[in-house]
Structure formats: C-alpha cells, structure tokens
Amino acid sequence: MKPIGLIISKIDPLLIAPYRWFADPMLGWWVGTFALALWATVLGELTLAIAYRANRKYIAKNFEKTSYFHLQSLKAKQAGDEKAYKGINKLANEEFGKSFFLFMAMGMASLWPAFFAAAWLIYIAARVIFARLKAYIPFLKPVA
C-alpha cells in the first residue's frame, strides 16, 4: 500500500464518524462534510502558525529592509535624485517581492489538508475508476 493510502486508512474511522452521527443520510452528509472541512481548516491553520513561527525572524527582518529601502527611495525622490530613487526603489521592490512570495508560500501551506480531505472523500475512488476507464476513451487511449 502506498504511504498516502496507509495514512488515509489509519485515519478513516475518525473521518467517517461524523457522517454516521445522524440517521438521515442527507443530514449526515452535510454534517460529515462540514466536519471534514473544519478539520482540514484547523490543520491548515496549525501548519500556517508553525510556518510563521519558524520564519518570523526572517519575516521581521525582510519587513524592516523593505520599509528601510522604501523610506530611502522616498528621501531620494524628495531630494530630486532620480537615479538614486530608481536604484533604491528597485531594492525595495526586490524585498517586497521576497515578502510577497514568502506570504504566498505560507498561505499555500494552510491549504494542503484540503487535498487530503478531498482524496479521502472521493478523489481516490475517482482516480481508480478513471484509470480503469481511460483505456476506453479515444483521446486518452494512446497515453493509457
């Protein structure tokens, strides 16, 4: 069994439980799916908190550098030194870009549990079925 399948099989009883809390299947589906989404959200937020704590010194240093270069570029602009303004502003933009992509990466770290939840919910079954049917689909037949 592949590692992801092993992980999912181990947590399956926990994940399926909310779906079985109610006799009404529609209510069970809504409650179970909401619980699954809530668990994925909490796990994602915990991951984000860990990533932030691990990188907070770097984030603070980067923010300071961005602010410093921004202020220096404004001073150069006010002094009429266009060449210095452009050079310093370029440095400020580079630091801002680093901050932006760091925050994007950390934000993406909070989304990874959703893919496991989707895999457990239906994705794995859909992939298995599709893999078996792919040979019969003309466009995908040569790839199969």
Sine and cosine of phi, psi and omega as CSV:
sin_phi,cos_phi,sin_psi,cos_psi,sin_omega,cos_omega
0.00,0.00,0.67,-0.74,0.01,-1.00
-0.94,0.34,0.45,-0.89,-0.04,-1.00
-0.80,0.60,-0.67,0.74,-0.03,-1.00
-0.91,0.41,-0.63,0.78,0.03,-1.00
-0.90,0.43,-0.61,0.79,0.03,-1.00
-0.91,0.42,-0.70,0.72,0.02,-1.00
-0.88,0.47,-0.74,0.67,-0.03,-1.00
-0.90,0.44,-0.63,0.78,0.01,-1.00
-0.92,0.40,-0.49,0.87,0.01,-1.00
-0.97,0.26,-0.57,0.82,-0.03,-1.00
-0.99,-0.10,-0.02,1.00,-0.03,-1.00
-0.81,0.59,-0.71,0.70,0.00,-1.00
-0.86,0.51,-0.60,0.80,0.04,-1.00
-0.93,0.37,-0.66,0.75,-0.05,-1.00
-0.95,0.31,-0.56,0.83,-0.05,-1.00
-0.99,0.16,-0.38,0.93,-0.10,-1.00
-0.80,0.60,-0.76,0.65,-0.03,-1.00
-0.88,0.47,-0.44,0.90,0.03,-1.00
-0.93,0.36,-0.33,0.95,-0.07,-1.00
-0.96,-0.28,0.11,0.99,-0.03,-1.00
-0.94,0.34,-0.44,0.90,-0.06,-1.00
-0.85,-0.53,0.54,-0.84,0.02,-1.00
-0.95,0.32,-0.56,0.83,0.01,-1.00
-0.94,0.33,0.89,-0.46,-0.07,-1.00
-0.89,0.46,-0.57,0.82,0.00,-1.00
-0.93,0.37,-0.69,0.72,0.04,-1.00
-0.90,0.43,-0.67,0.75,0.05,-1.00
-0.87,0.49,-0.64,0.76,0.02,-1.00
-0.91,0.42,-0.73,0.69,-0.01,-1.00
-0.90,0.44,-0.74,0.67,-0.01,-1.00
-0.91,0.42,-0.71,0.71,0.00,-1.00
-0.89,0.45,-0.68,0.73,0.01,-1.00
-0.93,0.36,-0.62,0.79,0.07,-1.00
-0.90,0.44,-0.69,0.72,0.01,-1.00
-0.88,0.47,-0.67,0.74,0.03,-1.00
-0.88,0.48,-0.72,0.70,0.02,-1.00
-0.90,0.43,-0.63,0.77,0.02,-1.00
-0.90,0.43,-0.70,0.71,0.03,-1.00
-0.88,0.47,-0.67,0.74,0.03,-1.00
-0.90,0.44,-0.63,0.78,0.02,-1.00
-0.90,0.43,-0.73,0.69,-0.01,-1.00
-0.89,0.45,-0.70,0.71,0.02,-1.00
-0.89,0.45,-0.64,0.77,0.05,-1.00
-0.90,0.43,-0.67,0.74,0.02,-1.00
-0.92,0.39,-0.60,0.80,0.08,-1.00
-0.89,0.45,-0.67,0.74,0.04,-1.00
-0.88,0.47,-0.68,0.73,0.03,-1.00
-0.89,0.46,-0.66,0.75,0.02,-1.00
-0.89,0.45,-0.66,0.75,0.03,-1.00
-0.90,0.43,-0.70,0.71,0.01,-1.00
-0.89,0.46,-0.66,0.76,0.01,-1.00
-0.91,0.42,-0.72,0.69,-0.01,-1.00
-0.89,0.46,-0.60,0.80,0.01,-1.00
-0.94,0.35,-0.46,0.89,-0.08,-1.00
-0.93,-0.38,0.11,0.99,-0.15,-0.99
-0.89,0.46,-0.57,0.82,0.04,-1.00
-0.92,0.40,-0.68,0.74,0.03,-1.00
-0.91,0.42,-0.66,0.75,0.01,-1.00
-0.88,0.48,-0.73,0.69,-0.01,-1.00
-0.89,0.45,-0.69,0.73,0.01,-1.00
-0.89,0.45,-0.67,0.74,0.00,-1.00
-0.91,0.41,-0.65,0.76,0.03,-1.00
-0.89,0.45,-0.67,0.74,0.03,-1.00
-0.88,0.47,-0.69,0.72,0.01,-1.00
-0.90,0.43,-0.67,0.75,0.02,-1.00
-0.88,0.47,-0.74,0.67,0.01,-1.00
-0.88,0.47,-0.68,0.73,-0.01,-1.00
-0.86,0.50,-0.78,0.62,-0.03,-1.00
-0.90,0.43,-0.59,0.81,0.03,-1.00
-0.89,0.46,-0.75,0.67,0.00,-1.00
-0.89,0.46,-0.65,0.76,0.01,-1.00
-0.91,0.42,-0.61,0.79,0.02,-1.00
-0.92,0.38,-0.61,0.79,0.05,-1.00
-0.91,0.42,-0.64,0.77,0.04,-1.00
-0.89,0.45,-0.67,0.74,0.02,-1.00
-0.90,0.43,-0.63,0.77,0.03,-1.00
-0.90,0.44,-0.70,0.71,0.00,-1.00
-0.91,0.43,-0.54,0.84,0.01,-1.00
-0.98,0.20,-0.14,0.99,0.02,-1.00
0.99,0.10,0.18,0.98,0.00,-1.00
-1.00,-0.01,1.00,0.05,-0.09,-1.00
-0.90,0.43,-0.62,0.79,-0.01,-1.00
-0.90,0.43,-0.72,0.69,0.03,-1.00
-0.91,0.43,-0.64,0.77,0.02,-1.00
-0.85,0.53,-0.76,0.65,-0.04,-1.00
-0.90,0.43,-0.66,0.75,0.00,-1.00
-0.91,0.42,-0.73,0.68,-0.01,-1.00
-0.94,0.34,-0.61,0.79,0.01,-1.00
-0.90,0.44,-0.57,0.82,0.06,-1.00
-0.89,0.46,-0.68,0.73,0.05,-1.00
-0.89,0.46,-0.65,0.76,0.02,-1.00
-0.89,0.45,-0.67,0.74,0.01,-1.00
-0.91,0.43,-0.61,0.79,0.04,-1.00
-0.90,0.44,-0.69,0.72,0.03,-1.00
-0.91,0.41,-0.64,0.77,0.05,-1.00
-0.89,0.46,-0.66,0.75,0.03,-1.00
-0.87,0.49,-0.66,0.75,0.05,-1.00
-0.88,0.47,-0.69,0.72,0.02,-1.00
-0.89,0.46,-0.72,0.69,-0.03,-1.00
-0.85,0.53,-0.77,0.64,-0.05,-1.00
-0.95,0.31,-0.49,0.87,0.11,-0.99
-0.90,0.43,-0.71,0.70,0.02,-1.00
-0.92,0.39,-0.58,0.81,0.06,-1.00
-0.90,0.44,-0.70,0.71,0.01,-1.00
-0.89,0.45,-0.68,0.74,0.02,-1.00
-0.92,0.39,-0.60,0.80,0.05,-1.00
-0.90,0.44,-0.63,0.78,0.03,-1.00
-0.92,0.39,-0.50,0.86,0.03,-1.00
-0.88,0.47,-0.43,0.90,0.01,-1.00
-0.98,0.17,-0.18,0.98,-0.05,-1.00
-1.00,-0.08,-0.28,0.96,-0.12,-0.99
-0.83,0.55,-0.58,0.82,-0.01,-1.00
-0.90,0.44,-0.44,0.90,0.01,-1.00
-0.88,0.47,-0.57,0.82,0.00,-1.00
-0.94,0.33,-0.60,0.80,0.09,-1.00
-0.92,0.39,-0.64,0.77,0.03,-1.00
-0.89,0.45,-0.70,0.71,0.02,-1.00
-0.90,0.43,-0.62,0.79,0.03,-1.00
-0.89,0.45,-0.69,0.72,0.00,-1.00
-0.92,0.38,-0.66,0.76,-0.09,-1.00
-0.91,0.41,-0.77,0.64,-0.11,-0.99
-0.40,-0.92,-0.39,0.92,-0.15,-0.99
-0.86,0.51,-0.70,0.71,-0.03,-1.00
-0.89,0.47,-0.70,0.71,0.03,-1.00
-0.88,0.47,-0.67,0.74,0.01,-1.00
-0.89,0.45,-0.66,0.75,0.01,-1.00
-0.90,0.43,-0.66,0.75,0.01,-1.00
-0.90,0.44,-0.73,0.68,0.01,-1.00
-0.90,0.44,-0.72,0.70,-0.01,-1.00
-0.88,0.47,-0.66,0.75,0.01,-1.00
-0.86,0.51,-0.59,0.81,0.01,-1.00
-0.97,0.23,-0.50,0.86,-0.02,-1.00
-1.00,0.01,-0.29,0.96,-0.09,-1.00
-0.84,0.54,-0.58,0.81,-0.02,-1.00
-0.90,0.43,-0.34,0.94,-0.03,-1.00
-0.99,-0.12,-0.03,1.00,0.01,-1.00
-0.99,-0.11,0.89,-0.46,-0.13,-0.99
-0.78,0.62,-0.73,0.68,-0.06,-1.00
-0.91,0.42,-0.53,0.85,-0.06,-1.00
-0.99,-0.12,-0.13,0.99,-0.06,-1.00
-0.82,0.57,-0.72,0.70,0.01,-1.00
-0.90,0.43,-0.42,0.91,-0.03,-1.00
-0.99,0.13,-0.43,0.90,-0.12,-0.99
-0.89,0.45,0.00,0.00,0.00,0.00
